[in-house]
Amino acid sequence: MEDLELLLNNSDEQNGGKKAKKSVKKSVKKTVKKSASKKSKKSASKKTAKKPVKKAKKATKKTKKAKTVNPWLVHVKKTMKENPKADFKDILKMAKKTYKKV
């Protein structure tokens, strides 16, 4: 801050105007902001470097269950093979008459 006051006093003596004060203030503020941002970037990079890396978990394979076959659908498919030209609606009616529950 003392440097700022010295710069302002020197600029007043040399230029004798308010414009010089403003330009000096702006340049000082810019340099202060740049130095502050450099410090924050350095500290941020240190923080990220210290974090431990998490290990990825291994994927476990799930065992597939054996599919149970629906006896009704098996019977309907058998009836379709026996009557290839019939409509599906008629095939269901035929299968209904001949199906016996297990």
N, CA, C and O atoms as a GROMACS GRO file, in nm:
protein
  408
    1MET      N    1   0.081  -0.120   0.000
    1MET     CA    2   0.000   0.000   0.000
    1MET      C    3   0.086   0.126   0.000
    1MET      O    4   0.048   0.230  -0.055
    2GLU      N    5   0.201   0.115   0.063
    2GLU     CA    6   0.291   0.230   0.064
    2GLU      C    7   0.341   0.260  -0.076
    2GLU      O    8   0.360   0.375  -0.115
    3ASP      N    9   0.363   0.152  -0.152
    3ASP     CA   10   0.408   0.169  -0.291
    3ASP      C   11   0.302   0.242  -0.372
    3ASP      O   12   0.334   0.325  -0.458
    4LEU      N   13   0.178   0.212  -0.345
    4LEU     CA   14   0.068   0.276  -0.416
    4LEU      C   15   0.067   0.426  -0.390
    4LEU      O   16   0.049   0.507  -0.481
    5GLU      N   17   0.086   0.462  -0.263
    5GLU     CA   18   0.086   0.604  -0.228
    5GLU      C   19   0.204   0.677  -0.292
    5GLU      O   20   0.189   0.790  -0.339
    6LEU      N   21   0.320   0.613  -0.295
    6LEU     CA   22   0.438   0.674  -0.358
    6LEU      C   23   0.414   0.695  -0.508
    6LEU      O   24   0.448   0.799  -0.563
    7LEU      N   25   0.356   0.594  -0.571
    7LEU     CA   26   0.327   0.605  -0.715
    7LEU      C   27   0.229   0.718  -0.742
    7LEU      O   28   0.244   0.793  -0.838
    8LEU      N   29   0.128   0.728  -0.657
    8LEU     CA   30   0.027   0.833  -0.677
    8LEU      C   31   0.089   0.971  -0.659
    8LEU      O   32   0.061   1.063  -0.737
    9ASN      N   33   0.171   0.986  -0.557
    9ASN     CA   34   0.236   1.116  -0.532
    9ASN      C   35   0.330   1.154  -0.647
    9ASN      O   36   0.332   1.269  -0.691
   10ASN      N   37   0.407   1.058  -0.696
   10ASN     CA   38   0.499   1.084  -0.807
   10ASN      C   39   0.423   1.121  -0.934
   10ASN      O   40   0.465   1.211  -1.008
   11SER      N   41   0.312   1.053  -0.959
   11SER     CA   42   0.235   1.081  -1.080
   11SER      C   43   0.171   1.220  -1.072
   11SER      O   44   0.157   1.288  -1.174
   12ASP      N   45   0.132   1.262  -0.951
   12ASP     CA   46   0.074   1.396  -0.935
   12ASP      C   47   0.179   1.503  -0.967
   12ASP      O   48   0.150   1.602  -1.034
   13GLU      N   49   0.301   1.481  -0.919
   13GLU     CA   50   0.406   1.579  -0.943
   13GLU      C   51   0.442   1.587  -1.090
   13GLU      O   52   0.465   1.696  -1.144
   14GLN      N   53   0.446   1.470  -1.156
   14GLN     CA   54   0.487   1.468  -1.297
   14GLN      C   55   0.377   1.520  -1.388
   14GLN      O   56   0.401   1.608  -1.471
   15ASN      N   57   0.258   1.467  -1.373
   15ASN     CA   58   0.149   1.501  -1.466
   15ASN      C   59   0.055   1.607  -1.412
   15ASN      O   60  -0.001   1.685  -1.488
   16GLY      N   61   0.038   1.610  -1.283
   16GLY     CA   62  -0.046   1.710  -1.221
   16GLY      C   63  -0.194   1.693  -1.253
   16GLY      O   64  -0.266   1.792  -1.253
   17GLY      N   65  -0.241   1.574  -1.278
   17GLY     CA   66  -0.382   1.557  -1.312
   17GLY      C   67  -0.444   1.435  -1.246
   17GLY      O   68  -0.375   1.348  -1.193
   18LYS      N   69  -0.579   1.431  -1.251
   18LYS     CA   70  -0.653   1.319  -1.192
   18LYS      C   71  -0.645   1.195  -1.280
   18LYS      O   72  -0.656   1.082  -1.232
   19LYS      N   73  -0.626   1.218  -1.410
   19LYS     CA   74  -0.620   1.104  -1.501
   19LYS      C   75  -0.502   1.014  -1.468
   19LYS      O   76  -0.512   0.892  -1.479
   20ALA      N   77  -0.394   1.072  -1.429
   20ALA     CA   78  -0.275   0.994  -1.396
   20ALA      C   79  -0.300   0.907  -1.273
   20ALA      O   80  -0.256   0.793  -1.268
   21LYS      N   81  -0.372   0.962  -1.175
   21LYS     CA   82  -0.403   0.886  -1.054
   21LYS      C   83  -0.486   0.762  -1.089
   21LYS      O   84  -0.459   0.652  -1.040
   22LYS      N   85  -0.586   0.782  -1.173
   22LYS     CA   86  -0.674   0.671  -1.210
   22LYS      C   87  -0.597   0.562  -1.283
   22LYS      O   88  -0.615   0.443  -1.255
   23SER      N   89  -0.512   0.602  -1.376
   23SER     CA   90  -0.438   0.501  -1.453
   23SER      C   91  -0.342   0.423  -1.364
   23SER      O   92  -0.325   0.303  -1.384
   24VAL      N   93  -0.280   0.490  -1.268
   24VAL     CA   94  -0.188   0.422  -1.177
   24VAL      C   95  -0.264   0.326  -1.088
   24VAL      O   96  -0.218   0.214  -1.064
   25LYS      N   97  -0.381   0.368  -1.039
   25LYS     CA   98  -0.462   0.281  -0.954
   25LYS      C   99  -0.503   0.155  -1.029
   25LYS      O  100  -0.497   0.045  -0.975
   26LYS      N  101  -0.544   0.172  -1.156
   26LYS     CA  102  -0.587   0.058  -1.236
   26LYS      C  103  -0.473  -0.040  -1.257
   26LYS      O  104  -0.492  -0.161  -1.245
   27SER      N  105  -0.355   0.012  -1.290
   27SER     CA  106  -0.242  -0.078  -1.316
   27SER      C  107  -0.199  -0.152  -1.190
   27SER      O  108  -0.160  -0.269  -1.196
   28VAL      N  109  -0.206  -0.086  -1.076
   28VAL     CA  110  -0.169  -0.150  -0.950
   28VAL      C  111  -0.272  -0.257  -0.915
   28VAL      O  112  -0.234  -0.366  -0.871
   29LYS      N  113  -0.398  -0.229  -0.935
   29LYS     CA  114  -0.503  -0.328  -0.905
   29LYS      C  115  -0.486  -0.451  -0.992
   29LYS      O  116  -0.504  -0.563  -0.944
   30LYS      N  117  -0.452  -0.432  -1.121
   30LYS     CA  118  -0.434  -0.545  -1.211
   30LYS      C  119  -0.319  -0.634  -1.165
   30LYS      O  120  -0.331  -0.756  -1.165
   31THR      N  121  -0.209  -0.573  -1.126
   31THR     CA  122  -0.094  -0.653  -1.082
   31THR      C  123  -0.124  -0.726  -0.952
   31THR      O  124  -0.078  -0.839  -0.934
   32VAL      N  125  -0.200  -0.664  -0.863
   32VAL     CA  126  -0.237  -0.730  -0.738
   32VAL      C  127  -0.327  -0.849  -0.767
   32VAL      O  128  -0.310  -0.955  -0.706
   33LYS      N  129  -0.423  -0.834  -0.857
   33LYS     CA  130  -0.514  -0.943  -0.892
   33LYS      C  131  -0.439  -1.058  -0.956
   33LYS      O  132  -0.465  -1.174  -0.926
   34LYS      N  133  -0.344  -1.027  -1.046
   34LYS     CA  134  -0.268  -1.132  -1.114
   34LYS      C  135  -0.187  -1.213  -1.014
   34LYS      O  136  -0.184  -1.336  -1.021
   35SER      N  137  -0.121  -1.147  -0.921
   35SER     CA  138  -0.039  -1.219  -0.823
   35SER      C  139  -0.126  -1.303  -0.731
   35SER      O  140  -0.087  -1.412  -0.691
   36ALA      N  141  -0.244  -1.252  -0.697
   36ALA     CA  142  -0.335  -1.328  -0.610
   36ALA      C  143  -0.388  -1.451  -0.684
   36ALA      O  144  -0.400  -1.558  -0.624
   37SER      N  145  -0.419  -1.438  -0.813
   37SER     CA  146  -0.472  -1.552  -0.888
   37SER      C  147  -0.365  -1.658  -0.908
   37SER      O  148  -0.397  -1.777  -0.909
   38LYS      N  149  -0.238  -1.619  -0.925
   38LYS     CA  150  -0.131  -1.715  -0.939
   38LYS      C  151  -0.115  -1.797  -0.812
   38LYS      O  152  -0.095  -1.918  -0.818
   39LYS      N  153  -0.125  -1.731  -0.696
   39LYS     CA  154  -0.113  -1.801  -0.569
   39LYS      C  155  -0.226  -1.900  -0.550
   39LYS      O  156  -0.203  -2.012  -0.504
   40SER      N  157  -0.347  -1.861  -0.586
   40SER     CA  158  -0.461  -1.950  -0.568
   40SER      C  159  -0.450  -2.070  -0.661
   40SER      O  160  -0.490  -2.181  -0.624
   41LYS      N  161  -0.398  -2.051  -0.783
   41LYS     CA  162  -0.382  -2.163  -0.877
   41LYS      C  163  -0.280  -2.262  -0.824
   41LYS      O  164  -0.299  -2.383  -0.836
   42LYS      N  165  -0.171  -2.213  -0.767
   42LYS     CA  166  -0.069  -2.301  -0.712
   42LYS      C  167  -0.124  -2.382  -0.597
   42LYS      O  168  -0.100  -2.503  -0.588
   43SER      N  169  -0.198  -2.318  -0.508
   43SER     CA  170  -0.252  -2.389  -0.392
   43SER      C  171  -0.359  -2.488  -0.434
   43SER      O  172  -0.373  -2.594  -0.372
   44ALA      N  173  -0.433  -2.456  -0.538
   44ALA     CA  174  -0.536  -2.548  -0.586
   44ALA      C  175  -0.472  -2.672  -0.645
   44ALA      O  176  -0.523  -2.783  -0.625
   45SER      N  177  -0.363  -2.656  -0.717
   45SER     CA  178  -0.299  -2.773  -0.776
   45SER      C  179  -0.238  -2.863  -0.669
   45SER      O  180  -0.235  -2.985  -0.686
   46LYS      N  181  -0.189  -2.806  -0.561
   46LYS     CA  182  -0.135  -2.885  -0.451
   46LYS      C  183  -0.244  -2.967  -0.384
   46LYS      O  184  -0.222  -3.082  -0.346
   47LYS      N  185  -0.361  -2.908  -0.369
   47LYS     CA  186  -0.472  -2.977  -0.303
   47LYS      C  187  -0.516  -3.098  -0.385
   47LYS      O  188  -0.542  -3.204  -0.328
   48THR      N  189  -0.525  -3.084  -0.516
   48THR     CA  190  -0.570  -3.195  -0.598
   48THR      C  191  -0.466  -3.306  -0.603
   48THR      O  192  -0.503  -3.422  -0.619
   49ALA      N  193  -0.340  -3.273  -0.591
   49ALA     CA  194  -0.235  -3.374  -0.597
   49ALA      C  195  -0.235  -3.460  -0.471
   49ALA      O  196  -0.192  -3.576  -0.477
   50LYS      N  197  -0.280  -3.410  -0.358
   50LYS     CA  198  -0.276  -3.482  -0.231
   50LYS      C  199  -0.389  -3.582  -0.217
   50LYS      O  200  -0.380  -3.673  -0.134
   51LYS      N  201  -0.495  -3.569  -0.295
   51LYS     CA  202  -0.610  -3.658  -0.279
   51LYS      C  203  -0.574  -3.799  -0.323
   51LYS      O  204  -0.511  -3.816  -0.428
   52PRO      N  205  -0.613  -3.900  -0.246
   52PRO     CA  206  -0.583  -4.038  -0.285
   52PRO      C  207  -0.674  -4.082  -0.398
   52PRO      O  208  -0.789  -4.040  -0.408
   53VAL      N  209  -0.621  -4.166  -0.483
   53VAL     CA  210  -0.697  -4.217  -0.597
   53VAL      C  211  -0.774  -4.340  -0.552
   53VAL      O  212  -0.717  -4.431  -0.493
   54LYS      N  213  -0.904  -4.342  -0.580
   54LYS     CA  214  -0.987  -4.455  -0.541
   54LYS      C  215  -0.971  -4.566  -0.644
   54LYS      O  216  -0.966  -4.542  -0.765
   55LYS      N  217  -0.964  -4.688  -0.593
   55LYS     CA  218  -0.953  -4.803  -0.682
   55LYS      C  219  -1.090  -4.842  -0.732
   55LYS      O  220  -1.189  -4.837  -0.659
   56ALA      N  221  -1.095  -4.880  -0.859
   56ALA     CA  222  -1.222  -4.921  -0.918
   56ALA      C  223  -1.258  -5.061  -0.869
   56ALA      O  224  -1.173  -5.148  -0.858
   57LYS      N  225  -1.386  -5.079  -0.840
   57LYS     CA  226  -1.432  -5.210  -0.794
   57LYS      C  227  -1.447  -5.303  -0.914
   57LYS      O  228  -1.487  -5.262  -1.023
   58LYS      N  229  -1.414  -5.428  -0.892
   58LYS     CA  230  -1.427  -5.526  -0.998
   58LYS      C  231  -1.574  -5.565  -1.013
   58LYS      O  232  -1.645  -5.584  -0.915
   59ALA      N  233  -1.616  -5.576  -1.138
   59ALA     CA  234  -1.754  -5.614  -1.164
   59ALA      C  235  -1.769  -5.764  -1.143
   59ALA      O  236  -1.692  -5.844  -1.196
   60THR      N  237  -1.870  -5.800  -1.066
   60THR     CA  238  -1.896  -5.941  -1.042
   60THR      C  239  -1.997  -5.991  -1.144
   60THR      O  240  -2.095  -5.923  -1.175
   61LYS      N  241  -1.972  -6.108  -1.195
   61LYS     CA  242  -2.064  -6.165  -1.294
   61LYS      C  243  -2.183  -6.226  -1.222
   61LYS      O  244  -2.168  -6.301  -1.126
   62LYS      N  245  -2.300  -6.194  -1.271
   62LYS     CA  246  -2.421  -6.251  -1.214
   62LYS      C  247  -2.452  -6.381  -1.288
   62LYS      O  248  -2.443  -6.388  -1.411
   63THR      N  249  -2.488  -6.480  -1.212
   63THR     CA  250  -2.522  -6.607  -1.275
   63THR      C  251  -2.665  -6.599  -1.327
   63THR      O  252  -2.755  -6.550  -1.259
   64LYS      N  253  -2.682  -6.648  -1.449
   64LYS     CA  254  -2.815  -6.644  -1.510
   64LYS      C  255  -2.896  -6.763  -1.462
   64LYS      O  256  -2.846  -6.875  -1.452
   65LYS      N  257  -3.020  -6.736  -1.433
   65LYS     CA  258  -3.111  -6.842  -1.393
   65LYS      C  259  -3.161  -6.913  -1.518
   65LYS      O  260  -3.178  -6.852  -1.623
   66ALA      N  261  -3.185  -7.040  -1.505
   66ALA     CA  262  -3.239  -7.117  -1.616
   66ALA      C  263  -3.383  -7.072  -1.640
   66ALA      O  264  -3.462  -7.060  -1.547
   67LYS      N  265  -3.415  -7.046  -1.766
   67LYS     CA  266  -3.550  -7.002  -1.799
   67LYS      C  267  -3.646  -7.119  -1.793
   67LYS      O  268  -3.618  -7.228  -1.845
   68THR      N  269  -3.757  -7.095  -1.728
   68THR     CA  270  -3.859  -7.199  -1.724
   68THR      C  271  -3.951  -7.180  -1.844
   68THR      O  272  -3.994  -7.069  -1.874
   69VAL      N  273  -3.979  -7.287  -1.911
   69VAL     CA  274  -4.060  -7.283  -2.032
   69VAL      C  275  -4.206  -7.290  -1.992
   69VAL      O  276  -4.247  -7.375  -1.914
   70ASN      N  277  -4.284  -7.199  -2.049
   70ASN     CA  278  -4.427  -7.196  -2.021
   70ASN      C  279  -4.495  -7.304  -2.105
   70ASN      O  280  -4.490  -7.300  -2.228
   71PRO      N  281  -4.558  -7.401  -2.040
   71PRO     CA  282  -4.619  -7.513  -2.115
   71PRO      C  283  -4.732  -7.468  -2.208
   71PRO      O  284  -4.755  -7.530  -2.312
   72TRP      N  285  -4.803  -7.362  -2.172
   72TRP     CA  286  -4.910  -7.311  -2.258
   72TRP      C  287  -4.853  -7.262  -2.390
   72TRP      O  288  -4.907  -7.292  -2.497
   73LEU      N  289  -4.743  -7.186  -2.384
   73LEU     CA  290  -4.683  -7.134  -2.506
   73LEU      C  291  -4.626  -7.246  -2.592
   73LEU      O  292  -4.631  -7.239  -2.715
   74VAL      N  293  -4.573  -7.349  -2.529
   74VAL     CA  294  -4.523  -7.464  -2.605
   74VAL      C  295  -4.638  -7.530  -2.680
   74VAL      O  296  -4.624  -7.566  -2.797
   75HIS      N  297  -4.751  -7.544  -2.613
   75HIS     CA  298  -4.870  -7.605  -2.676
   75HIS      C  299  -4.922  -7.519  -2.792
   75HIS      O  300  -4.961  -7.572  -2.896
   76VAL      N  301  -4.922  -7.386  -2.773
   76VAL     CA  302  -4.969  -7.296  -2.879
   76VAL      C  303  -4.876  -7.307  -3.001
   76VAL      O  304  -4.925  -7.310  -3.114
   77LYS      N  305  -4.748  -7.312  -2.980
   77LYS     CA  306  -4.653  -7.323  -3.091
   77LYS      C  307  -4.671  -7.455  -3.165
   77LYS      O  308  -4.662  -7.461  -3.288
   78LYS      N  309  -4.696  -7.563  -3.089
   78LYS     CA  310  -4.719  -7.694  -3.150
   78LYS      C  311  -4.845  -7.690  -3.238
   78LYS      O  312  -4.847  -7.745  -3.348
   79THR      N  313  -4.950  -7.624  -3.187
   79THR     CA  314  -5.075  -7.611  -3.262
   79THR      C  315  -5.054  -7.526  -3.388
   79THR      O  316  -5.115  -7.554  -3.492
   80MET      N  317  -4.970  -7.424  -3.382
   80MET     CA  318  -4.942  -7.340  -3.499
   80MET      C  319  -4.872  -7.422  -3.608
   80MET      O  320  -4.899  -7.404  -3.726
   81LYS      N  321  -4.780  -7.511  -3.567
   81LYS     CA  322  -4.711  -7.594  -3.665
   81LYS      C  323  -4.806  -7.692  -3.732
   81LYS      O  324  -4.793  -7.722  -3.851
   82GLU      N  325  -4.903  -7.742  -3.655
   82GLU     CA  326  -5.000  -7.837  -3.709
   82GLU      C  327  -5.096  -7.769  -3.806
   82GLU      O  328  -5.144  -7.833  -3.900
   83ASN      N  329  -5.127  -7.640  -3.785
   83ASN     CA  330  -5.221  -7.565  -3.870
   83ASN      C  331  -5.153  -7.437  -3.921
   83ASN      O  332  -5.180  -7.329  -3.868
   84PRO      N  333  -5.067  -7.447  -4.022
   84PRO     CA  334  -4.991  -7.330  -4.066
   84PRO      C  335  -5.075  -7.223  -4.135
   84PRO      O  336  -5.036  -7.106  -4.135
   85LYS      N  337  -5.187  -7.258  -4.194
   85LYS     CA  338  -5.267  -7.161  -4.269
   85LYS      C  339  -5.374  -7.092  -4.184
   85LYS      O  340  -5.439  -6.998  -4.230
   86ALA      N  341  -5.393  -7.136  -4.061
   86ALA     CA  342  -5.499  -7.082  -3.976
   86ALA      C  343  -5.455  -6.948  -3.916
   86ALA      O  344  -5.336  -6.922  -3.898
   87ASP      N  345  -5.554  -6.863  -3.885
   87ASP     CA  346  -5.528  -6.736  -3.816
   87ASP      C  347  -5.490  -6.764  -3.672
   87ASP      O  348  -5.521  -6.869  -3.616
   88PHE      N  349  -5.422  -6.667  -3.612
   88PHE     CA  350  -5.376  -6.683  -3.475
   88PHE      C  351  -5.494  -6.694  -3.379
   88PHE      O  352  -5.489  -6.769  -3.281
   89LYS      N  353  -5.598  -6.621  -3.407
   89LYS     CA  354  -5.719  -6.624  -3.323
   89LYS      C  355  -5.777  -6.766  -3.321
   89LYS      O  356  -5.816  -6.817  -3.216
   90ASP      N  357  -5.783  -6.829  -3.439
   90ASP     CA  358  -5.836  -6.966  -3.448
   90ASP      C  359  -5.742  -7.067  -3.380
   90ASP      O  360  -5.787  -7.164  -3.320
   91ILE      N  361  -5.612  -7.042  -3.392
   91ILE     CA  362  -5.515  -7.132  -3.331
   91ILE      C  363  -5.531  -7.131  -3.179
   91ILE      O  364  -5.523  -7.235  -3.114
   92LEU      N  365  -5.554  -7.012  -3.122
   92LEU     CA  366  -5.573  -7.003  -2.977
   92LEU      C  367  -5.699  -7.079  -2.934
   92LEU      O  368  -5.700  -7.143  -2.829
   93LYS      N  369  -5.803  -7.072  -3.014
   93LYS     CA  370  -5.927  -7.145  -2.980
   93LYS      C  371  -5.903  -7.296  -2.985
   93LYS      O  372  -5.950  -7.369  -2.898
   94MET      N  373  -5.828  -7.342  -3.088
   94MET     CA  374  -5.798  -7.486  -3.098
   94MET      C  375  -5.710  -7.532  -2.982
   94MET      O  376  -5.732  -7.639  -2.925
   95ALA      N  377  -5.611  -7.449  -2.949
   95ALA     CA  378  -5.519  -7.486  -2.842
   95ALA      C  379  -5.592  -7.491  -2.708
   95ALA      O  380  -5.558  -7.571  -2.622
   96LYS      N  381  -5.690  -7.406  -2.691
   96LYS     CA  382  -5.767  -7.401  -2.568
   96LYS      C  383  -5.844  -7.533  -2.548
   96LYS      O  384  -5.854  -7.583  -2.436
   97LYS      N  385  -5.897  -7.586  -2.657
   97LYS     CA  386  -5.976  -7.710  -2.647
   97LYS      C  387  -5.889  -7.831  -2.616
   97LYS      O  388  -5.932  -7.922  -2.545
   98THR      N  389  -5.766  -7.833  -2.670
   98THR     CA  390  -5.681  -7.952  -2.656
   98THR      C  391  -5.581  -7.943  -2.542
   98THR      O  392  -5.515  -8.042  -2.512
   99TYR      N  393  -5.568  -7.829  -2.477
   99TYR     CA  394  -5.467  -7.811  -2.371
   99TYR      C  395  -5.513  -7.878  -2.243
   99TYR      O  396  -5.628  -7.863  -2.201
  100LYS      N  397  -5.420  -7.952  -2.181
  100LYS     CA  398  -5.444  -8.014  -2.051
  100LYS      C  399  -5.340  -7.961  -1.955
  100LYS      O  400  -5.221  -7.969  -1.981
  101LYS      N  401  -5.386  -7.906  -1.842
  101LYS     CA  402  -5.293  -7.854  -1.741
  101LYS      C  403  -5.211  -7.967  -1.682
  101LYS      O  404  -5.261  -8.078  -1.662
  102VAL      N  405  -5.088  -7.938  -1.653
  102VAL     CA  406  -4.998  -8.040  -1.598
  102VAL      C  407  -5.009  -8.038  -1.447
  102VAL      O  408  -4.942  -8.116  -1.380
   0.00000   0.00000   0.00000
